[in-house]
């Protein structure tokens, strides 16, 4: 648990216990879901194991490293641990891939007034905003290597240094981190510091992809449909074959893809019967992975836009488009 309590005027004291959780989501009994697991939905053996881990680790100081494919619900797990921990501060989610490289230190640790051009006032960083609560760093392997060095120091000392400041301050925020990559490969490829990885990897957990969560597709689909019905004050139901069709899909975009598919089907429903929207069962992510030379940019962009409707992240889409442009130029 990375503890970082900001006390600018207080004398230096021993740093609090540092705790980090690297992560990615409803159990069978409704009372258990409401009490412990927030918005997570699923009753498969894999998800029951995740619930057990949350129950065991939330109230401890153990470091946990959790990895899972995009769309598996890593942020929901992090938030569930925060809620179960009974911390009184905020839950602050941050996607490391969206941080501005030049201002990363300021965004994470804050800066003093006048510390650089444009710094017209003191800025509160993410660590300070999460004081007494939980800071969730999603996609930790997207953080620049040089910044990982600073993060490692915070873990070791329990203190942060604002940009432009001369004195470090103790911090008191639990750090939860997540990755959708193979961490060993990320270390080998130079995207993750080995010392930081081992600092985080005390209790490793791998979240199951939706294709391995037998029975959870139906539970999730019905949950998403009920949420839409409640919001729109409707009473739509799946057609007789819709659930079986959904269960046969491989869901490369995982829970996020299923959620968007149900939403699209809800909008396109004829009356109160919800079927499966056109092209839902085409494996678009696989097609994009194998982008073919000779296709026009317009055709590729069309597939990317359609893939976005399935819940694939913008970061992934841009990466795929860049891959296509590189292959085309070869």
C-alpha positions, 0 to 999 in steps of 0.5 A, a space after each residue: 500500500 503506497 502510503 502518501 500523506 501530504 503534510 507540508 508543514 509537519 516534521 518528517 516522520 517514518 513513511 507509512 506502509 507502502 502498498 501497491 495493487 496491480 490489476 482487472 468483472 457479480 457473484 451468485 448471491 446478491 447480498 454478497 455482490 452488494 456487500 463486497 463486489 460493487 458493479 462486477 457481474 459473474 458467477 464462474 469459477 474464475 470470477 469466484 476466485 477473484 472475489 475470494 482474493 478481493 475479500 482476502 487482500 482488501 484489508 491487508 497491506 500486501 502488494 498485488 499485481 493483477 493482469 487482464 486483457 482489455 475490457 475484463 474489468 480491472 478498474 472495477 476490481 480496483 474500486 471494489 478493493 477500495 470500497 472493501 478497504 473502508 478507506 475514507 479518501 477518494 478513488 482516483 483512476 488514472 490511465 497511464 497511456 493518457 498522461 502527457 509525457 512532458 508533464 507527467 511528474 506534475 500530473 502525478 506529484 503536483 508542482 509549485 507555483 512558478 516551477 516552470 513556464 505557465 505554472 501560475 499556481 500550485 497544482 495538486 497531483 494525483 497522489 495528493 488527490 487520492 490522499 486517504 484513498 486509492 490511486 489506480 494506475 491503469 496500464 502501468 506498462 504505458 508509463 515512461 521508463 524514466 517515470 517508473 524510476 520516480 514511482 519506484 522511489 515513492 514505493 521505497 520511501 513513502 514520500 513524493 516531491 512536487 515539481 519545483 519543491 525542495 522538500 519531500 512529503 509523506 503520502 498516504 494513498 493506496 496505489 492500485 496498478 493494472 496491466 493488459 500485457 504480459 509483464 514478463 514480456 514487458 520487462 524483456 521489451 523494455 516497457 517495464 522496469 524489472 525492479 519495479 515489476 518485482 516490487 509490485 509482484 508480491 501477490 500476482 493475479 490473472 483475471 480470466 477473459 470472458 471467453 473462459 468465464 462459462 455461464 457469465 455471458 448470459 448473466 452479464 447480458 441480462 444485467 446490461 439489458 436490465 440497466 438499460 431498461 431501468 434507465 429508459 423505463 422500458 421492458 425489453 427482453 432478449 429473443 429466444 435465440 439471442 442469449 445462445 448466440 451471444 454465448 457462442 461468440 469469443 468476445 475478444 473485447 471481453 466484457 466491454 465488447 459485450 456491453 456495447 453489443 447489448 446497448 446497440 441491440 437494445 437501440 435496434 430492437 423491434 418493439 420489446 424483443 431484443 435480437 442480435 445486431 448485424 455484424 455482431 458475430 464478425 471477428 473484427 479485432 482479428 481482422 484488424 490484427 491481420 490488416 492486409 496490404 492493398 486495402 484503402 485507408 477509408 476501408 480500414 478506418 471503417 473497420 476501426 470505427 465499427 470495432 470501436 462500437 464493440 468497445 475496443 479502446 482508442 489506444 488499441 485502434 490507433 496502434 492497429 492503424 499505425 501497424 497498417 500504415 507501416 505494413 503498407 509502406 514496406 
